[in-house]
C-alpha cells in the first residue's frame, strides 16, 4: 500500500472499535504476518487482509487506524519467550542456537520484509524489536548470567557482550551470503566453532 490515506475509508475516522474475539483477532494477525513473509511490507494492504480473512476493510480500519499500527499489533501478538537451562553454559548455547535455527526461516523473512519500513516508522521498529529481537537477546543474556553465576566464565570476559550480536547476525546474514537460512545444524556448528572457543569453552 503506497498511501495509507488514499485507500482509508471514511469510517476510519471513528474512534469506536469493533468487538472482535481474541480468536478472530489472531486470525487477522496471522494473515498479516503470512502476507508479510510472502509479499513484503509494501505489497501488504488492508484490502488483501480483508479479502483473505473474509471481513470488511472498514472493520480493520476501525480496529487499527493505519497499516503500521496493524503490523505492529500483529508482531506483538507473536512475541514469545524462551527458556533453556541444561545446567551448562556450552550446552545452553547449543540448545539456544538450535531453537533459534528452528524459526530462522520465518523470522528472517519477517526481518527482511520489514527492515526498510521499520527505519521509517518508529512504532513499527519498536514492535519488530519487541516481537523478534528482544526475546532472543533476553534469553541469551539469561543463559550468560547463569553461566557466570556457576563460575563457568568470568563476568568480565570480553566476548560475552557479543554473543547476541554473533548469533542474530548469522541469522540475518546467512541467507544473503549463502542463499540458505541459518538452520539448527548450521547455528550449532557456528556456536561450536566460533562462540565456545572465544569463551574458552569446549
C-alpha positions as CSV (number, residue, x, y, z in Angstrom):
1,X,0.0,0.0,0.0
2,X,1.7,3.1,-1.2
3,X,-0.6,5.6,0.6
4,X,-2.5,4.8,3.8
5,X,-4.7,7.8,3.4
6,X,-5.7,7.1,-0.2
7,X,-7.4,3.9,0.5
8,X,-8.7,4.5,4.0
9,X,-12.5,4.5,4.2
10,X,-14.4,7.3,5.8
11,X,-15.4,5.1,8.7
12,X,-11.7,5.1,9.9
13,X,-12.3,8.5,11.4
14,X,-14.5,6.9,14.1
15,X,-12.9,6.2,17.5
16,X,-15.2,3.3,18.0
17,X,-13.5,-0.1,18.0
18,X,-15.2,-3.2,16.7
19,X,-15.9,-6.1,19.0
20,X,-13.6,-8.8,17.8
21,X,-13.0,-12.0,19.7
22,X,-9.4,-12.9,20.6
23,X,-9.5,-15.8,18.2
24,X,-10.7,-13.7,15.3
25,X,-8.1,-11.1,16.1
26,X,-5.4,-13.7,16.0
27,X,-6.7,-14.8,12.5
28,X,-6.1,-11.2,11.3
29,X,-2.6,-11.1,12.8
30,X,-1.7,-14.5,11.3
31,X,-2.8,-13.3,7.9
32,X,-0.8,-10.1,8.3
33,X,2.4,-12.0,9.1
34,X,1.9,-14.6,6.4
35,X,1.4,-11.9,3.7
36,X,4.4,-10.0,5.0
37,X,6.6,-13.1,4.6
38,X,5.2,-13.9,1.2
39,X,4.8,-10.4,-0.4
40,X,6.8,-7.9,1.7
41,X,5.6,-4.8,3.5
42,X,4.9,-2.6,0.5
43,X,2.6,-5.1,-1.1
44,X,0.7,-5.7,2.1
45,X,-2.7,-4.0,2.0
46,X,-5.8,-3.7,4.2
47,X,-7.8,-4.9,1.2
48,X,-5.7,-8.0,0.9
49,X,-6.1,-8.9,4.6
50,X,-9.8,-8.2,4.4
51,X,-10.2,-10.5,1.5
52,X,-8.1,-13.3,2.9
53,X,-9.9,-13.2,6.3
54,X,-13.4,-12.5,4.8
55,X,-14.1,-9.3,6.6
56,X,-14.7,-5.7,5.5
57,X,-11.9,-3.2,5.2
58,X,-13.7,-0.8,7.4
59,X,-13.7,-3.3,10.2
60,X,-9.9,-3.4,10.1
61,X,-9.6,0.3,10.0
62,X,-11.9,0.8,12.9
63,X,-9.7,-1.6,14.9
64,X,-6.3,-0.5,13.6
65,X,-6.1,3.0,12.1
66,X,-3.1,2.5,9.8
67,X,-1.1,-0.2,8.2
68,X,1.9,0.3,10.5
69,X,-0.3,0.1,13.6
70,X,-1.9,-3.1,12.3
71,X,1.5,-4.7,11.5
72,X,2.9,-3.6,14.9
73,X,0.0,-5.2,16.7
74,X,0.4,-8.4,14.7
75,X,4.1,-8.6,15.6
76,X,3.5,-8.0,19.3
77,X,0.8,-10.8,19.3
78,X,3.6,-13.2,18.3
79,X,6.1,-12.2,20.9
80,X,7.5,-15.3,22.5
81,X,9.6,-16.2,25.5
82,X,12.1,-19.0,25.5
83,X,13.7,-20.8,28.5
84,X,16.8,-23.0,28.0
85,X,18.5,-24.4,31.1
86,X,20.6,-27.5,30.7
87,X,22.9,-26.7,33.6
88,X,25.9,-26.0,31.3
89,X,26.7,-22.7,29.5
90,X,28.1,-24.6,26.5
91,X,25.0,-26.8,26.2
92,X,22.7,-23.9,26.8
93,X,24.2,-22.0,23.9
94,X,23.9,-25.1,21.7
95,X,20.3,-25.5,22.7
96,X,19.5,-21.8,22.2
97,X,21.2,-21.9,18.7
98,X,19.1,-25.0,17.8
99,X,15.9,-23.3,18.9
100,X,16.8,-20.1,17.0
101,X,17.5,-22.1,13.9
102,X,14.1,-23.8,14.1
103,X,12.5,-20.5,13.5
104,X,15.2,-18.8,11.5
105,X,13.5,-19.0,8.1
106,X,10.3,-17.4,9.3
107,X,12.0,-14.8,11.4
108,X,14.5,-13.9,8.7
109,X,11.6,-13.4,6.2
110,X,9.9,-11.0,8.6
111,X,13.2,-9.1,9.2
112,X,13.8,-8.8,5.5
113,X,10.2,-7.8,4.8
114,X,10.2,-5.1,7.4
115,X,13.8,-3.8,7.5
116,X,13.3,-0.7,5.4
117,X,9.8,0.1,6.6
118,X,10.9,-0.1,10.2
119,X,13.6,2.5,9.6
120,X,10.9,4.9,8.5
121,X,8.3,4.2,11.3
122,X,9.4,4.2,15.0
123,X,6.4,2.3,16.1
124,X,7.0,-0.5,13.6
125,X,10.7,-0.6,14.5
126,X,9.8,-0.9,18.2
127,X,7.3,-3.7,17.6
128,X,9.8,-5.6,15.4
129,X,12.4,-5.4,18.2
130,X,9.9,-6.4,20.9
131,X,8.5,-9.4,18.9
132,X,11.5,-10.8,17.2
133,X,14.8,-9.5,18.6
134,X,14.4,-8.7,22.3
135,X,13.1,-12.2,23.3
136,X,16.1,-13.8,21.7
137,X,18.5,-11.2,23.3
138,X,16.9,-11.6,26.7
139,X,17.1,-15.4,26.5
140,X,20.8,-15.3,25.6
141,X,21.6,-12.9,28.4
142,X,19.9,-15.1,30.9
143,X,21.9,-18.1,29.7
144,X,25.1,-16.0,30.1
145,X,24.0,-14.8,33.5
146,X,23.6,-18.4,34.8
147,X,26.9,-19.4,33.3
148,X,28.7,-16.6,35.1
149,X,26.9,-17.5,38.4
150,X,28.1,-21.1,38.0
151,X,31.6,-19.9,37.5
152,X,32.0,-21.3,34.0
153,X,33.1,-18.0,32.6
154,X,34.2,-14.7,34.3
155,X,31.7,-11.9,34.4
156,X,34.2,-9.5,32.7
157,X,35.0,-11.9,29.8
158,X,35.2,-9.5,26.8
159,X,33.4,-12.0,24.5
160,X,30.2,-12.2,26.5
161,X,28.6,-9.0,25.3
162,X,29.0,-10.0,21.6
163,X,27.2,-13.4,21.8
164,X,23.7,-12.0,20.9
165,X,25.2,-10.0,18.0
166,X,27.0,-13.0,16.7
167,X,24.0,-15.3,16.7
168,X,21.5,-12.8,15.5
169,X,23.9,-11.5,12.9
170,X,24.4,-15.0,11.5
171,X,20.6,-15.5,11.4
172,X,20.2,-12.3,9.3
173,X,23.2,-12.6,7.0
174,X,23.5,-16.3,6.1
175,X,20.6,-16.0,3.6
176,X,22.4,-13.2,1.9
177,X,25.8,-14.9,2.0
178,X,24.9,-18.5,1.1
179,X,21.3,-18.3,-0.1
180,X,20.2,-20.6,2.7
181,X,18.7,-19.9,6.1
182,X,20.7,-20.5,9.3
183,X,19.1,-23.8,10.2
184,X,19.7,-25.5,13.6
185,X,22.7,-27.6,12.4
186,X,24.4,-24.6,11.0
187,X,23.9,-22.5,14.1
188,X,25.1,-25.2,16.4
189,X,28.2,-25.6,14.3
190,X,28.7,-21.9,14.4
191,X,28.5,-21.9,18.2
192,X,31.0,-24.8,18.5
193,X,33.4,-23.3,16.0
194,X,33.3,-19.6,16.9
195,X,31.4,-18.8,20.1
196,X,32.6,-21.5,22.6
197,X,36.3,-21.2,21.7
198,X,36.0,-17.4,22.2
199,X,34.7,-18.1,25.7
200,X,37.4,-20.7,26.4
201,X,34.8,-23.5,26.5
202,X,34.7,-26.8,24.6
